[in-house]
Amino acid sequence: MLRKNPSNPTVNVTADYIVIGAGAVGMAFADTILTETDSTVAIIDKHHKPGGHWNVAYPFVTLHQPSNFYGVSSRELSEGIQDQVGLNKGLGDLASGAEVSAYFDKVMRHQFLPTGRVEYFPMCRFSGFNTGLDADADQIKSTSKSTAKSPNKSPTKSTGQFTNILSGQHYEAHAHKKFVDCTYLKTTVPSTHTPNFDIASGAQFIPLNTLAMLEQTPEGYVIIGGGKTGIDACLFLLENGVNPDAIQWIISRDAWLLNRKNTQPSEAFFESTMGAQAAQFESLAHASSIDDAFSRLESSGYFLRLDKNIRPEMFHGATISELELAQLRRIKNTIRMGRVTAVGTHEIILEKGTIPTSPNHIHVDCSASAISNLEMKPIFEDHLITPQTVRSYQPVFSAAFIAHIEATLETTAEKNALCRVVPLPNKDTDYFIFTAAFMMNQYNWSQNPELKNWLLNNRLDGFSKLVAGIQEDDTEKRAIMKRLRNHAMPAMAKLNQFIAELETQ
């Protein structure tokens, strides 16, 4: 709990927009507001520099999708190159965590602050709206939830409090227009994650961040977690020469994965990228059942999975290259006995049994969920904007789009109509719900000439320019787009059918 420093009187901070969180979402939102309006912005963040969770990410982390449509709209992150070596060979480069962190620092220091319209408050914790208390960091989440249930409880005066963690200086923030809560999704990372299982005092248990700092070779490695973090841990070990037989991989749920080749927003990959979209719609349109839809999506190349004999139960939208998948399949000691309930010195207890371990094994925690808050709420309220995803897989693009809508439309109803939340997926069948939501958004945007033009010229979009650049005589690309258009409406009909079936289960 942060305490007010009695020797430092409260300082008033006033701006048009008070942005809470200087992570990728907050930076992308602020960038569009600064570019498209003359508004002032105050940015409050608990970290010592911009970048949000990138400040505490594991040292070998990279982006999972191409760098050239990540970051803020106004500044390129990628150098426009393809990786020539490694497991991402031939695909658009994936910026490292250090590169992403440095990028956001440059955006703040060389773009935002020189405008004279931005105030930046690092190492500060927001405590809530109009409470007069120094509450904990999660108070804003509970405030946002109550707002969603009762619009009358939104911050009526657009004021809030925050405190500098180091100095104790207390601030009162006043927003002429809106507060922007860019912490709502509650991104979590391995280094700050508290496992929800017991750990014996004699067991060697580490967060993923520590894996790159080991100084002695253990007897073996136990990777706990089957999501993207677990994948990264396994690939890190394999790329550094660890024998796959020395790795035990605990996978509580297998996941459907996306082929990274199909996410490349460049001319050279038009057939794979837009072809995958066409294949997705075809698979859905012709599917006779939910199970058949997943089978068709896999057969078409839209989905991948680790083990052909195990049907995935999870879908988080993680991307993977075919080379990475081949490496992961070298690990034969995969344990699928449910979640871990305890890590002992000589055995690991899981929901469906136990497996042996030893005090000389390193147990690596990869069980944190990237997003810990899946509850949706309206993005626009009277005095509050809560950025969430409005396009599948792309929270940063979503933040920039939401800022553009804020800058160009007048009423809350108009804004929310064009910014319907695309729910973040968790279990496999969530794929149908969030795909239908995105398709509805995309259709609504396509009916608005101004938005179509904005999408075409915004670098975070990635794909509008790719489609708009098709030449009249390019019969192959036009055939792909025809397949996509012809199957879009039948695919939507099937999605609605499958969603209705899921609601009755």
N, C-alpha and C positions, 0 to 999 in steps of 0.2 A: 504494500500500500504506500503510495507516495504521500509525503506530508508537506504541507505548505511551509515555506521558510519565512518566519515572522519578520526577518530583517529585510526581505525583499517584497515590497508591496506589489499587488497584482498589476500586471501590465496589460493594457487593452490592445488587441490586434484586430484590425478591420480590413476586410477585403470583400470583393464581390463573391468569390467562391473560396470556401475553406475546405481544402482537400486533405482528408485524413488517410495517410499512407502514401509513401513515395516509392512504392514498388512499381512494377511494370504497368499495372492498371492505372494507378494514380498519375504516373508520368505521362502515359498515353492520353488520358483524359485532359490533363492540364495543357499538354502540347496543342491539342486541337482548339481548346478554348483560347489560348494565347494567339494562335495563328488566325483564327476566324473571327475574333472579337477584340475589343479594346479593354476587356475586363481585367481586373486585378485578381491575383490568386495568392493565397497563403497555404503552404504545404507543411503539414505536421507529420513527423515520422519518428518512431522509436529507435531507429538505427542511426549510426554515425554518418552514414552517407546514403544516397539514393540507391534503389535497386531491390528493396524489400528482402525477400527470402534469399536472393542471390548473395547477400552479405554473409549468410551462415550456411550456404550449400556446401556439399562435400567437394573436395578439391578437384576431382576428375569429372565433375558434372559438365554436361554440354546441353545445348538446346536439343530437343528431340525432333524438331522440324526445321526446315531450311532457314538460315539466318536472314535471308532477304525479305521476309515479311514478318519480322519481329522488331520490337522497339517502339519508337514514336513515329508518327507519320512524317514529320519534317526532316528526319535525319536517318540516313542509311546506316545499318549495322553491318551488313554483309559487304565483302569486297567483290562480290559477284563472281566468286570462284567456285570450282568444284573440287572436292577432295580427291587427291590423286593416290593416296595411300590409306591403309586402314580399313576398318569394317564399314565405313561409309563411302568407300571408293566409288567415284563416278557420279555421286549425288552432290547437291548443293551443300556448301560447307555448313557445319554446325558450330556456332560460336561457343567457346568455352565459358565456364562461369566467370573466370577472371576477365574475359573480354566483355561479357555482358555487363559486369559490375563497372568496369572502366567506362563503357559506353554511357551508362546512365549518369555517371559522375560528370562526364563531359557535357551531356545534355543540360544538366543543372547549371554547371559553372560557366559554360560558354554560350548557352542559348537562353535559358530561363532567367537567370539572375541579371544578365546585362540588359534585359528589356526594361528594368526598373518597375515592372508590374508584378514581380514575384517576391514574396518573403518566404524564406525556408527555415524551418525550425527542426533541426535534427536532434536526436537524443531526447525527444519529448513524447510524453504519453498522454493521449487524450482520455479524459475521464468522464465525459458525458455532457448532456444538454441541460442547462438551467438547473443543475442540482446544487451548485455551491459546494460540492464535496469533491475530494480527491479520491475518486473510486478507482477500482482496478481497471486494467486495460480491456477487460471483456465487457465493461458496462455499456459501451456503445452498441455491442451486439444485442444485449437485452433491450436497450432502448429502441433499436431498429425493429426488433420483433414486436414490441408493443405497438409501435407505429403501424406496422402492417395490419394488426388486428383492429386497431381503432385510429382512423385518420385524425381524430380530434386530439390525439396525444402526440402528434408530431411537434417538433420544436417551434412553437408559435412565434418566438422572437428571434429565431436563428442565432442563438448564442450558445456557447459551450465553453468548457474549461479544459486546459491542458497544463502540464507541468514539466519543466526540464528535469530529467532524471538525475543529472549530475549536480546541478546547482540548487535545485529546489525552487527555482523561480516559477511563480504561478502566473498563468495568463488567462485572460478571458477573451474568447474569440467571437467576433461579430461578423456575420455574413450578410452583406447587402442582398444577395440573391439566394444562394444555396450552400448547405453543407454537402460534401460529397464523401460518402463512407466507402473508401476503397479497401477496407479491411474485412468486409462482411463475409467473404468466402473463407476467411481464416485459413490461409495456406499454412501447412505444417511441413517441417523438414526433419530429417533424421537426427540432427544435432540437438534439437530442442524437444524431441519426442520422448514421452514417458511411456514405456511399454505397459500393456494391460495384462501382463502375466508376471508370475513370481520368478525371481532370479536368485539362485543360491549364492552365498557369499564367496564360495570357492570357484565359481564358474567364471571363465574369461568371457565377458560380454561387453561389446563395444558398439557405439553408433557407427554408421557407415563412414562418417568423416575421418575416423581414426584408422580405418583400414589402410590408408596411404601412408600412415606414420609408423607402422610396425617396424621393429628393429630386429626381431628374431622370428625364425620360421616356425610356425606352430605345427602340431601333428596333423591338423586338418582344419577345414573351414566349414562352418554351418551357417548358411544364408537363410535368414528367417524373413520370408515375404516373397510373394509371387508376382508383385506388380512391377512397375517400371524401375523402381529403386532396386529391387532384387535383381532385375535384369542387368542394371548397370553394375551392381556389385559382382555378379558372375562374369560379365564381360571384362571388367577390370582385372580380375584374377586370371582369366584365360589369356588376355592380351599380354600379361606380365609373366607368362610361362608356367603358371600353376597347372599341375596335372589335373585334368577333370575328375579323376578318381579321388582326388583329395578334397573334393567339394561335395557337401551334402546340401541340397536345396529344398527347403520346406516350402511347399506351395499349398496354401490353404484353399485357394480357388484358381483354376486356370482362367486365362483371359483371352478374349478375341483381340487380335492385334491388327494394326493397319500397316500396310506395306509403304515404307517411306518413299519408294519410287513413285508412288501415286500422289505425292504431296508436293511435287516440284513445280513451282509457278514459272516455268520457262518454256520457250518455244521448243527446245530440244525434247522436252518430256510431254508435249501436248497429248500424244497418243496414250501414254500411261495415265496422266493426270485426268484429263477430260474423259478418256476411255473408261477409267475406273468409275467416274460419276455415271456414265451411261450404263455401265455394267451393273452398278448398284440399283438403278431404277429398273432395269430389265429383270434383275433377280427378284426384286420385290413384286413387280407387276405379274410375274409368272408363278410366284410361289403359291402353293396350295395350303400351306400351314406355316406356323411359326418355325417349326423345326426345318421344314423344307426351305424357308427363306434363308436361314443360316447356312444350310448346305449349299444353296445356290450362290450366296454371297462369297462363300469360301471357294467354290469351284470357279467362279468368275475372276478370282484374284483380288477381290475387294478386301476380304479378311484373310488373316493368317492365324495359325495357332502352333503352340510349341509341340504338342503331341497329337498326332492324327487319331489316336485311339481314345482320347479323352475330350469329351465335350465341354468347352468353356462355360463357366457360370458367371463370369465377370466381364465387364467392358468399361474401360476408363478412357478409351481413345488413344492409347499409347501407340507410338509408331516404332517401327523396327526395320532395319534393312535385311535383305535376304542373306547377306554374309553374316550378320549378327545372329540371325536365327540358326544358321548352320553351326555356328560356334556353340550356341546354347544347347543344341541337341547332342553335343559331345558329353554333356553332363548326364550320366546315367543314374546317379544316386539321387533321384527326386522322391521326396516324401509327400504323399497326399493323404494325410490322416487328420485333416481339419486344422483348426488354429492351435497354436502353442498355448498351454495353460501354465507351464512351469519349465524353467531351465535349471537342471541340477548339475552336480559335478560329474555324475556318471550316467544320467539318463535325462531325456527330454520328454516331458509328458504333453501329449496332444489330446485333442477331443476324442480321437478314435484309437488311442493306444500310446505306446511308448517306443522310443528308439534310444540306442546307447550313444553316449558321448564320453568325453574325458576332460579332466582339468587342463589338458594340453591342447584342446581344441579351442579355436576362436569362434565365438558366436556373434554374428553380425546382425544388428537390428535393422531390418528394412521393412518393418511392419507399419510405419506411419502412412496415413492416407494423405495425399497431396492437398486435398480439400476436405476440411473437417466440418463444414457447414453446407449441407445440401438443401436447406430450406429456402424456398423461393419467396420473394415478396415483390411488390411493384417497384420498378426502377425509379419512377418519378413520383414524388409526393410534393406537397406544398412547399416545404422548406428543406427537403432532403432528396438527394440523388443517391441511389445504391447501385453502382455498376455490377452487372452480372453478365453472363454470356448471352448474346443475341445471335451469335453464329457458332455452330458446333466447332469445337476444338480451338477456338480463337478468342481467348479473353482479352488480349491486347487490342486486336481489331475492334472487338465489341466496345471497349472503353472509348476508343476514338470515335466510333459511330455514335455512341450515346452522347458524347460531347457535341458532336455536330447537330444532332437532333435538338439538344438543349439550346444551341446557338441560333437555330433557324426556325423553330416552331414556338407557338405561343402557349397553348393550353396543355395542362397535364394529361388530359384524355388523348389529345392528338399525339403527344410524345409516347405515351404508353402503348398506343395502338401500333406504332411502328417499332417498338422495342419490347416485344413480348419475350419473356425469358425462355431461353433454350435450356432446359434442365440438365445439369451435369449428370452423366450416367454413372451407375454403380454396378448393378447386376446386368446380365446379358440382355434381358428384354427391355431395359431402359433405352437401348439403341432405337427401338421403334418410336418411342415417345419423343426423344430429342431430335430424331431425324424429321418427324412430322412437324415439330415446332419450327425447326430451321427452314423447312420448305415453305411454310406459311409466311415466315418473315421475308424470305427471298422473293416470294411472289408479290407481297405487298410493296416491297422496295422497287420491284420492276415496274410497278404501275405509276411510279413517281419520277417524272423526268429529271428533276433536280437531284434526287438521290441516285439515279442511274449515272448521272454525270459525275457526282462526287465519288461514287464507287470506282468509276473508270479511272479517275485521276488520283486516287489515294493508294499509296504504295503498299499499305498493309492489307489491301484487298487481295492482291496477288493474282486473281484469276479473271476479273472482268476485262482487263487489258488483253489477256491471252486470247479470250474469245472474240473480242472486238477486232483483233488484228488478223482474223482469217481472210485470206484473199478469195476473190470470186472463183478463181479456177482451181482452188485447193479442194479437190473432190473428197480426199480422204478425211480431212478435218471436218468438212461439212457433213459427211456421212456419220461421223461420230456425234456431232451436235444434233443431227436428225434423230438418231437413236435415243439420245437424251431427252429431247422434246417429246417424242412420240410415246415414251414410257413414263413421263413425269406424272401425269394425271392418274393413270392406272396404278402407279406405285403409291401415290397418295391415298388412293382408295383402299389399297391393301393395308397400308399402315394404319388407317383408321379402323379397318376391320380387326386387325391384330390387337390394337389398343383396346378395342371394345371387348375382345375375348379375354385379355389380361385383367380387365376391370371386374369380370365376373368370376374370376378364379379365387 
